[in-house]
Amino acid sequence: MKKAIFYHAGCAVCVEAEQQVLDALDCNRYEVESVHLAQNSLAIEQAQLAGVRSVPALLLDGTVFHINFGASLDEVKGACHA
């Protein structure tokens, strides 16, 4: 089964996008993981290595899809360390 990872920071834009993405993906084809970067700062580096530059974003089959610019990963990092 393929894996889809939805990265977000918990903001209103991210939560709405998360619901839309989770509803749209076929759970018979994709194992879906939702990663709240503001709550899991260790995952920020993994997201960056995958090519994520802002959230919300979807990593699908190795390709990053940035969905409506909510916050840059630098902003998320700053919020995690504040």
Buried (B, 14 or more C-beta within 10 A) or exposed (E): EEEBBBBBBBBEBBBBBBEEBEEEBEEEEBEBEBBBBBEEEEBBEBBEEBEBEBBBBBBBEEEBEBBEEBBBBEEBBEBBEE
